[in-house]
Amino acid sequence: MDQRHRPAAAADTCRRLIEDNSAVNARQIEPPLTASSGSSTRIDGRRLRSERTKQTIVEAYLALLRENPRIPTANQIAERAGYSVRSIFERFPDLHALRVAATDHAFVAGNAQAVPRHVDGDRQTRLRSQVETRAQTCVQWLPLWRALNANQGDSAELKLRIRVARDMIRGRLELMYRPELSTLPEPARKQTVIALELLTDFESWGRMREFYGLSVEEACSAWIHAIDRLLPPTPAAS
């Protein structure tokens, strides 16, 4: 597959996965509503309020995970969201369904945040752009990523989402460093992409910031230097 199309393919997979999950949630959460004369406005308002409540619950769940990687209880989520426990289970069949919905919400936000920039720039421009975008994602989503990995258990849904996320990260690396990677034979190219993914993993960012005490700027500089050394020379422009 053309490397330029890899991120789009991964994004499409993630989008379909999220849409399918949203459709299932909608069937489980919202009972059929039969509109009588003059009731459509009330029905629309009811659904809108329900969706707002659902969104608030998801955001409360994510906020709690950022503070503590342990899965929050229904009581904790309800207290943070400002709703009753009953309101949670009126919109989610169980806490696992809420966890999946929150993960999808985070993936959509993270994917929008990590849109590749300066794809056709020179080597140093692409290096800095990719690293700064990746760093921004890690700053915002590292706590959730840790919680997702620690609490995925036997959930096939969450394991699939982790695989999709990693595939999207690899796709962006392949897109941003296509000129350099194109000079390598397939085995070496694959190995280099794997090394780049490991180098820029969420936990790599966490170690630089927490264990080594690097500032955001210092951590970005360390990534740029390491990636620059790992990549082969940039081919001359034709």
Backbone bond lengths (Angstrom), bond angles and torsions (degrees), N, CA, C in turn:
res aa  C-N    CA-C-N  psi(-1)  N-CA   C-N-CA  omega(-1)  CA-C   N-CA-C  phi
1 M - - - 1.471 - - 1.522 110.08 -
2 D 1.333 116.05 136.58 1.460 120.57 175.42 1.515 109.30 -55.27
3 Q 1.341 116.77 129.46 1.461 120.94 -176.45 1.522 112.17 -60.12
4 R 1.315 117.12 -26.65 1.459 119.59 -179.79 1.523 111.25 -66.75
5 H 1.349 116.69 -23.78 1.458 119.59 -176.74 1.511 112.61 -95.67
6 R 1.329 118.65 -7.42 1.468 121.22 -176.07 1.530 112.29 -62.62
7 P 1.350 120.53 -48.38 1.464 118.94 179.05 1.514 112.73 -60.59
8 A 1.333 116.83 -39.06 1.455 119.80 179.93 1.518 110.83 -63.98
9 A 1.342 116.98 -40.59 1.457 120.13 179.09 1.518 110.70 -63.79
10 A 1.331 116.78 -43.04 1.468 120.17 178.76 1.527 110.59 -64.31
11 A 1.325 115.92 -41.28 1.458 119.62 179.88 1.526 110.56 -63.95
12 D 1.345 116.53 -38.57 1.456 119.89 178.50 1.524 110.77 -64.09
13 T 1.334 115.78 -41.19 1.467 119.62 177.43 1.513 110.81 -59.95
14 C 1.327 115.74 -46.77 1.461 120.44 179.81 1.524 110.85 -63.04
15 R 1.334 116.49 -41.65 1.461 120.41 -178.55 1.527 110.75 -64.05
16 R 1.341 116.87 -44.50 1.458 119.47 179.02 1.526 111.11 -62.96
17 L 1.329 114.74 -40.99 1.458 120.05 179.33 1.518 110.24 -60.70
18 I 1.313 116.95 -44.94 1.463 121.37 -178.60 1.522 110.52 -68.11
19 E 1.331 116.57 -42.45 1.456 119.29 -179.85 1.521 111.18 -63.63
20 D 1.354 116.50 -40.85 1.455 119.42 178.58 1.520 110.56 -62.47
21 N 1.329 115.75 -42.28 1.460 119.46 179.96 1.519 110.81 -65.76
22 S 1.328 116.70 -40.02 1.460 120.07 179.36 1.524 111.16 -63.32
23 A 1.324 115.71 -38.23 1.461 119.18 179.03 1.521 111.10 -65.32
24 V 1.332 116.13 -41.28 1.467 119.63 177.69 1.517 110.31 -63.22
25 N 1.334 116.19 -45.06 1.465 119.98 179.02 1.526 111.09 -59.60
26 A 1.322 115.66 -41.50 1.462 119.51 -178.34 1.525 110.80 -61.73
27 R 1.344 116.46 -41.42 1.459 119.53 179.52 1.520 111.66 -67.28
28 Q 1.352 115.13 -33.88 1.455 118.91 -177.54 1.523 112.01 -79.73
29 I 1.329 115.31 -31.81 1.460 119.16 -171.36 1.521 111.95 -90.58
30 E 1.314 116.34 -47.42 1.458 119.77 -172.82 1.529 110.75 -96.10
31 P 1.309 119.20 117.77 1.460 120.49 174.11 1.519 110.24 -71.02
32 P 1.324 117.76 154.51 1.470 119.49 177.72 1.517 110.60 -57.40
33 L 1.315 115.85 136.98 1.459 121.00 179.75 1.519 108.43 -115.59
34 T 1.298 116.29 123.18 1.460 121.19 179.09 1.518 108.59 -98.28
35 A 1.313 115.91 116.60 1.458 119.94 -176.25 1.519 109.87 -82.05
36 S 1.302 115.92 124.17 1.452 121.17 171.42 1.521 107.88 -96.73
37 S 1.301 116.93 175.52 1.455 120.97 -177.64 1.531 110.30 -57.83
38 G 1.341 116.44 128.13 1.457 121.46 176.96 1.510 114.51 77.07
39 S 1.361 118.23 7.86 1.472 119.65 -175.46 1.514 113.33 -102.66
40 S 1.347 119.22 -6.45 1.462 120.28 -173.89 1.524 111.98 -61.86
41 T 1.329 116.79 -37.68 1.469 119.34 179.64 1.517 110.81 -64.59
42 R 1.357 116.21 -41.00 1.464 119.76 178.97 1.524 110.72 -65.13
43 I 1.336 116.58 -39.02 1.461 120.84 179.61 1.525 110.65 -64.90
44 D 1.342 116.49 -45.99 1.453 120.49 178.57 1.526 111.21 -60.54
45 G 1.328 116.15 -41.79 1.457 119.76 178.71 1.512 111.90 -64.86
46 R 1.314 116.13 -39.20 1.466 120.30 178.35 1.516 111.26 -63.11
47 R 1.325 115.88 -45.32 1.462 119.64 -179.65 1.526 110.77 -65.89
48 L 1.314 117.04 -39.16 1.453 120.39 179.65 1.526 110.46 -63.63
49 R 1.321 117.06 -44.54 1.466 120.17 177.85 1.518 111.33 -62.74
50 S 1.331 115.73 -39.29 1.457 119.61 179.77 1.527 110.87 -64.24
51 E 1.345 116.19 -41.83 1.462 119.57 179.38 1.526 110.97 -66.66
52 R 1.326 116.96 -37.74 1.461 119.71 176.89 1.525 111.24 -64.00
53 T 1.314 115.78 -40.80 1.464 119.95 177.59 1.530 109.97 -63.36
54 K 1.312 115.87 -44.39 1.467 120.85 179.21 1.523 110.71 -59.70
55 Q 1.340 116.55 -44.01 1.458 120.91 179.43 1.525 110.95 -63.43
56 T 1.316 117.22 -40.96 1.465 121.12 179.15 1.523 110.81 -63.57
57 I 1.313 116.85 -39.66 1.465 121.16 178.42 1.534 110.58 -64.46
58 V 1.331 116.61 -43.73 1.466 120.49 178.27 1.524 110.38 -61.43
59 E 1.324 117.28 -44.94 1.463 120.77 -179.64 1.524 111.69 -65.19
60 A 1.342 117.06 -35.58 1.463 120.37 176.26 1.522 110.62 -65.25
61 Y 1.306 116.44 -41.47 1.470 121.52 178.42 1.538 110.27 -60.59
62 L 1.330 117.02 -46.31 1.463 120.96 -179.69 1.524 111.53 -65.80
63 A 1.322 117.16 -38.96 1.464 120.47 178.83 1.523 110.95 -63.09
64 L 1.323 117.46 -39.71 1.462 121.02 178.49 1.522 111.35 -66.76
65 L 1.332 116.88 -37.81 1.464 120.19 178.68 1.524 111.19 -66.12
66 R 1.327 117.25 -34.22 1.465 119.25 178.09 1.533 111.15 -65.42
67 E 1.309 116.14 -27.94 1.459 120.37 -179.31 1.526 112.32 -86.53
68 N 1.340 116.29 -30.07 1.460 121.08 -176.18 1.526 108.12 -153.20
69 P 1.356 118.87 123.02 1.466 120.32 -176.47 1.523 114.66 -68.52
70 R 1.329 118.10 -9.43 1.455 119.73 177.80 1.528 109.94 -74.12
71 I 1.337 114.94 142.85 1.456 119.61 -179.50 1.530 109.41 -60.98
72 P 1.323 118.74 124.53 1.477 120.25 -179.55 1.522 111.19 -71.02
73 T 1.303 114.62 154.94 1.466 120.03 177.65 1.517 109.97 -82.17
74 A 1.327 115.01 166.36 1.460 119.74 177.86 1.527 110.93 -61.25
75 N 1.325 116.80 -38.34 1.460 120.07 178.80 1.528 111.56 -63.92
76 Q 1.335 116.83 -41.83 1.463 120.70 178.87 1.526 111.05 -64.46
77 I 1.311 116.51 -42.53 1.464 120.67 -179.98 1.526 110.07 -64.69
78 A 1.320 116.12 -45.04 1.467 120.20 -179.15 1.524 110.64 -62.08
79 E 1.328 116.99 -42.45 1.462 120.18 -179.64 1.522 110.81 -63.74
80 R 1.346 116.89 -44.15 1.465 119.67 179.89 1.521 111.67 -66.51
81 A 1.312 117.33 -38.89 1.472 120.99 -178.02 1.523 112.41 -76.97
82 G 1.335 117.14 -21.81 1.453 119.95 -177.54 1.505 113.23 82.93
83 Y 1.344 116.47 23.92 1.459 121.55 177.77 1.520 109.62 -124.83
84 S 1.303 115.68 174.61 1.460 120.27 177.13 1.522 109.93 -83.86
85 V 1.330 115.91 161.50 1.467 120.32 174.47 1.531 109.80 -60.13
86 R 1.322 115.64 -36.54 1.466 119.85 178.64 1.523 111.05 -58.95
87 S 1.342 117.36 -38.38 1.465 120.42 179.64 1.522 111.61 -61.64
88 I 1.338 116.46 -35.09 1.462 120.20 178.44 1.519 110.28 -62.90
89 F 1.344 116.13 -50.13 1.458 119.58 -173.86 1.529 112.74 -80.69
90 E 1.315 117.32 -7.13 1.461 119.75 168.51 1.522 110.63 -75.60
91 R 1.325 116.70 -21.90 1.463 120.81 -176.49 1.516 113.36 -111.05
92 F 1.312 117.73 -19.33 1.456 122.15 177.92 1.532 108.48 -132.34
93 P 1.324 117.75 130.04 1.465 119.76 -178.61 1.525 113.15 -58.50
94 D 1.343 116.51 -34.59 1.454 121.76 179.06 1.519 108.21 -159.25
95 L 1.327 117.16 178.11 1.463 120.35 -177.71 1.524 111.90 -70.06
96 H 1.325 116.70 -26.05 1.466 118.31 176.61 1.524 110.41 -65.26
97 A 1.326 117.61 -41.64 1.464 120.93 177.55 1.523 110.58 -61.66
98 L 1.326 116.66 -37.74 1.465 120.69 176.18 1.520 110.26 -65.13
99 R 1.319 117.29 -41.67 1.463 121.20 179.94 1.531 110.67 -62.21
100 V 1.326 117.15 -41.89 1.464 120.86 178.39 1.527 110.45 -65.18
101 A 1.337 116.96 -44.01 1.467 120.46 179.78 1.525 110.88 -63.32
102 A 1.339 117.16 -39.77 1.465 120.66 178.93 1.523 110.74 -66.57
103 T 1.319 116.96 -38.28 1.466 120.87 177.71 1.519 110.86 -63.66
104 D 1.322 116.82 -43.11 1.466 120.28 177.88 1.526 111.02 -62.74
105 H 1.318 115.81 -42.29 1.469 120.34 177.79 1.526 110.18 -58.97
106 A 1.332 116.74 -44.37 1.464 120.82 -179.19 1.524 111.15 -66.85
107 F 1.327 117.51 -38.30 1.459 120.12 -179.94 1.530 111.35 -65.56
108 V 1.321 116.01 -40.56 1.470 118.87 178.19 1.525 110.11 -62.52
109 A 1.337 116.50 -45.82 1.462 120.52 -179.93 1.529 111.31 -64.61
110 G 1.341 116.30 -44.10 1.457 119.95 -179.75 1.514 112.54 -66.02
111 N 1.333 116.80 -38.00 1.457 120.34 178.95 1.521 111.33 -66.21
112 A 1.328 117.07 -39.45 1.465 120.51 177.60 1.526 110.62 -66.46
113 Q 1.315 115.93 -35.52 1.461 120.56 -178.98 1.525 112.05 -71.43
114 A 1.328 117.06 -29.15 1.463 121.17 -172.05 1.524 113.13 -101.08
115 V 1.315 117.73 27.09 1.466 120.58 177.93 1.533 109.28 -59.13
116 P 1.350 118.09 126.76 1.470 120.03 -179.34 1.526 111.62 -60.60
117 R 1.326 115.45 137.76 1.467 121.77 177.86 1.521 109.07 -126.04
118 H 1.324 115.73 155.54 1.472 122.36 176.30 1.530 111.82 56.83
119 V 1.344 116.29 38.48 1.465 120.64 -178.05 1.525 111.76 -60.56
120 D 1.319 117.85 -31.51 1.458 121.39 -177.79 1.531 112.68 -100.61
121 G 1.330 117.21 14.07 1.458 120.47 179.53 1.515 112.37 -75.93
122 D 1.329 115.60 174.93 1.458 118.58 176.25 1.528 109.58 -71.89
123 R 1.314 116.31 176.12 1.461 121.41 -172.82 1.528 112.18 -57.06
124 Q 1.316 118.02 -50.01 1.456 120.88 -176.61 1.530 112.02 -67.30
125 T 1.326 116.79 -35.42 1.461 119.90 177.50 1.515 110.53 -65.33
126 R 1.338 116.54 -43.67 1.463 120.20 179.15 1.528 111.31 -66.38
127 L 1.327 116.10 -40.78 1.463 119.65 177.99 1.525 111.20 -57.84
128 R 1.302 115.88 -52.03 1.463 119.33 -177.10 1.524 110.81 -65.80
129 S 1.320 118.17 -40.45 1.458 121.20 -178.94 1.527 111.00 -63.97
130 Q 1.328 116.79 -47.17 1.463 120.21 -178.61 1.522 111.32 -64.63
131 V 1.315 116.61 -43.06 1.463 120.67 -178.13 1.529 110.60 -66.88
132 E 1.314 117.99 -44.59 1.458 119.81 -178.53 1.531 111.47 -65.87
133 T 1.329 117.20 -37.78 1.455 120.22 177.05 1.523 110.85 -66.11
134 R 1.330 115.67 -44.00 1.460 119.99 179.32 1.536 111.04 -64.42
135 A 1.319 116.64 -40.40 1.465 120.71 179.16 1.524 110.64 -62.36
136 Q 1.326 116.94 -42.62 1.467 120.76 179.10 1.521 110.55 -60.24
137 T 1.345 116.93 -41.08 1.460 120.90 177.88 1.523 111.05 -63.51
138 C 1.335 116.60 -43.18 1.462 120.71 -178.90 1.524 111.37 -65.74
139 V 1.316 117.01 -40.12 1.460 120.25 179.64 1.526 110.09 -58.80
140 Q 1.327 116.98 -42.79 1.460 120.42 -174.61 1.521 113.00 -81.88
141 W 1.343 117.66 -35.88 1.451 119.45 -167.14 1.531 114.95 -114.65
142 L 1.331 119.92 1.59 1.459 120.88 179.27 1.538 112.36 -56.09
143 P 1.339 120.28 -47.15 1.470 118.74 -179.79 1.530 113.03 -59.01
144 L 1.333 116.76 -41.50 1.457 119.42 179.76 1.524 110.70 -67.37
145 W 1.327 117.63 -40.83 1.464 121.05 179.70 1.531 110.21 -60.24
146 R 1.313 116.43 -42.80 1.463 119.80 177.81 1.524 111.15 -62.75
147 A 1.313 115.89 -44.34 1.466 119.46 -179.79 1.519 111.06 -65.28
148 L 1.317 116.64 -39.33 1.462 120.93 -179.27 1.519 110.52 -63.16
149 N 1.323 117.34 -44.64 1.464 120.98 179.87 1.524 111.86 -69.56
150 A 1.331 116.03 -38.76 1.464 119.62 -177.40 1.519 111.95 -71.59
151 N 1.324 117.02 -27.98 1.466 120.38 -171.75 1.525 113.51 -116.25
152 Q 1.334 117.40 15.75 1.461 118.82 -178.10 1.524 111.72 -69.17
153 G 1.345 117.21 -27.71 1.459 120.39 177.37 1.514 111.90 53.81
154 D 1.319 115.75 -133.37 1.466 121.44 179.82 1.521 112.10 -100.83
155 S 1.324 116.67 17.40 1.464 119.74 -177.01 1.523 111.14 -74.40
156 A 1.325 116.18 112.68 1.460 120.27 177.22 1.531 110.75 -64.47
157 E 1.335 116.53 -32.60 1.470 120.29 -179.39 1.524 110.89 -64.01
158 L 1.337 116.90 -45.73 1.461 119.87 -178.77 1.531 111.56 -72.13
159 K 1.319 117.63 -37.17 1.472 120.45 177.11 1.521 110.03 -61.37
160 L 1.336 116.74 -40.18 1.460 120.63 178.88 1.521 110.47 -63.95
161 R 1.305 117.38 -41.46 1.462 120.46 -179.45 1.533 111.09 -66.03
162 I 1.314 117.96 -35.83 1.461 120.78 175.88 1.522 110.17 -64.01
163 R 1.334 116.91 -42.29 1.466 120.16 178.48 1.523 110.94 -64.00
164 V 1.338 116.47 -42.10 1.468 120.16 178.81 1.525 110.33 -61.69
165 A 1.334 116.66 -43.05 1.463 120.25 -179.80 1.524 110.75 -61.50
166 R 1.322 117.06 -43.78 1.474 119.71 179.84 1.521 111.14 -65.85
167 D 1.337 116.35 -37.82 1.459 119.48 178.37 1.522 110.89 -63.96
168 M 1.325 116.94 -38.15 1.461 120.43 178.11 1.526 111.30 -66.75
169 I 1.323 116.85 -38.04 1.465 120.33 177.83 1.523 109.99 -64.13
170 R 1.335 116.92 -45.33 1.472 119.89 177.98 1.522 110.75 -62.19
171 G 1.325 116.30 -40.57 1.460 119.37 -179.54 1.516 112.11 -60.63
172 R 1.337 117.10 -40.48 1.470 120.37 179.29 1.532 110.80 -67.42
173 L 1.313 116.93 -38.68 1.469 119.85 177.29 1.527 110.45 -62.80
174 E 1.314 116.48 -44.28 1.465 120.34 179.37 1.526 111.26 -63.45
175 L 1.326 116.58 -36.62 1.458 120.48 179.30 1.527 111.23 -69.77
176 M 1.321 117.32 -46.92 1.462 121.29 -175.52 1.523 112.30 -68.78
177 Y 1.322 117.31 -32.01 1.466 120.06 -176.16 1.531 111.79 -114.62
178 R 1.336 115.67 29.41 1.454 121.07 -179.61 1.528 113.02 -57.08
179 P 1.345 120.29 -43.39 1.474 118.60 -178.89 1.530 112.48 -58.45
180 E 1.320 117.38 -43.34 1.462 120.44 -178.37 1.531 111.66 -73.31
181 L 1.334 116.71 -43.36 1.459 120.39 -178.23 1.525 111.95 -66.72
182 S 1.321 116.98 -28.47 1.464 120.62 -178.59 1.525 112.48 -66.75
183 T 1.316 117.20 -16.06 1.468 120.50 -179.79 1.529 112.15 -84.61
184 L 1.330 117.53 -7.66 1.463 121.25 -175.32 1.521 111.60 -99.58
185 P 1.328 118.16 145.32 1.461 119.93 171.22 1.529 109.54 -67.09
186 E 1.322 116.50 160.17 1.458 120.79 -171.34 1.529 114.67 -52.72
187 P 1.332 120.50 -48.77 1.476 117.04 -178.65 1.527 112.75 -59.46
188 A 1.319 116.61 -42.65 1.464 120.24 -179.22 1.520 111.28 -70.13
189 R 1.330 116.93 -36.14 1.460 120.09 179.17 1.526 109.95 -63.63
190 K 1.340 116.35 -45.66 1.460 120.18 -179.97 1.525 110.85 -61.84
191 Q 1.322 116.57 -43.49 1.464 120.69 179.79 1.524 111.39 -62.76
192 T 1.324 116.14 -38.58 1.464 119.90 -179.66 1.517 111.06 -67.56
193 V 1.341 117.29 -41.33 1.465 120.47 178.19 1.521 110.37 -63.23
194 I 1.327 117.37 -41.56 1.466 120.69 177.91 1.525 110.12 -61.64
195 A 1.330 116.18 -43.76 1.463 119.72 179.07 1.523 111.41 -63.28
196 L 1.323 117.11 -39.50 1.464 120.79 178.22 1.526 110.96 -64.33
197 E 1.333 116.45 -41.18 1.462 119.22 178.99 1.527 110.96 -63.90
198 L 1.334 116.58 -44.62 1.457 119.91 178.41 1.526 111.20 -61.95
199 L 1.323 115.80 -41.56 1.459 120.85 -178.57 1.516 111.62 -61.95
200 T 1.332 116.91 -38.61 1.466 120.94 -175.01 1.529 112.16 -104.60
201 D 1.314 116.47 24.12 1.461 121.15 177.67 1.529 110.65 -65.95
202 F 1.323 116.30 158.35 1.459 121.18 176.93 1.527 111.58 -53.86
203 E 1.334 116.67 -44.52 1.459 119.32 -176.46 1.522 112.01 -69.85
204 S 1.327 117.14 -27.82 1.465 119.73 173.95 1.525 109.80 -61.73
205 W 1.320 115.43 -43.62 1.466 120.14 176.94 1.527 110.70 -62.81
206 G 1.331 115.67 -43.74 1.449 119.70 179.75 1.514 112.71 -61.09
207 R 1.315 117.87 -41.10 1.473 120.56 179.31 1.519 111.32 -65.68
208 M 1.327 116.62 -43.16 1.467 118.95 179.76 1.520 111.01 -60.93
209 R 1.332 116.22 -41.95 1.462 120.27 -175.38 1.526 112.47 -79.28
210 E 1.324 117.08 -42.47 1.459 120.87 -172.03 1.527 113.44 -92.63
211 F 1.322 117.19 -44.68 1.463 120.16 -176.70 1.525 111.64 -82.11
212 Y 1.348 115.09 -45.45 1.466 118.68 -177.29 1.524 113.00 -92.45
213 G 1.323 117.72 -8.72 1.453 121.11 175.38 1.515 115.12 68.69
214 L 1.342 117.41 26.70 1.458 120.07 179.70 1.526 110.28 -75.84
215 S 1.315 116.00 145.83 1.459 120.73 171.96 1.524 108.50 -72.66
216 V 1.326 116.59 169.30 1.461 120.28 177.19 1.520 110.03 -57.95
217 E 1.326 117.33 -43.81 1.457 121.43 -179.35 1.525 111.13 -64.62
218 E 1.326 117.22 -41.81 1.468 120.70 -179.97 1.527 111.02 -67.44
219 A 1.321 116.90 -39.36 1.456 120.34 178.98 1.529 110.71 -65.96
220 C 1.327 117.38 -41.52 1.469 121.02 176.41 1.520 110.63 -61.08
221 S 1.323 116.62 -42.95 1.462 121.12 179.82 1.527 110.77 -62.17
222 A 1.331 116.50 -40.17 1.467 120.11 179.03 1.520 110.82 -64.12
223 W 1.328 117.04 -41.90 1.465 120.29 177.66 1.525 111.09 -64.60
224 I 1.320 117.64 -45.29 1.463 120.71 -178.85 1.522 110.22 -59.59
225 H 1.321 116.74 -45.19 1.467 121.12 -179.02 1.531 110.45 -63.05
226 A 1.330 116.98 -44.77 1.463 120.50 -177.78 1.522 111.95 -67.55
227 I 1.342 117.35 -43.01 1.462 120.15 179.24 1.523 110.77 -64.50
228 D 1.335 116.21 -40.36 1.461 121.01 -179.91 1.522 110.79 -60.30
229 R 1.321 117.09 -38.97 1.463 121.23 179.34 1.527 111.70 -73.98
230 L 1.328 116.34 -30.76 1.465 120.54 -177.75 1.516 112.50 -76.33
231 L 1.326 117.47 -34.32 1.464 121.23 -177.40 1.528 111.35 -74.77
232 P 1.330 116.85 146.81 1.468 119.48 173.01 1.531 110.83 -71.42
233 P 1.324 118.03 168.10 1.470 120.29 178.73 1.529 111.20 -56.37
234 T 1.318 115.78 146.33 1.454 121.36 176.02 1.516 109.47 -74.52
235 P 1.340 117.62 128.62 1.466 118.43 -179.86 1.521 111.32 -64.91
236 A 1.321 114.55 149.91 1.467 119.36 179.03 1.521 109.83 -67.01
237 A 1.326 115.50 144.06 1.463 120.29 178.27 1.523 109.94 -63.75
238 S 1.338 116.31 136.25 1.465 120.23 -179.35 1.528 109.88 -83.33
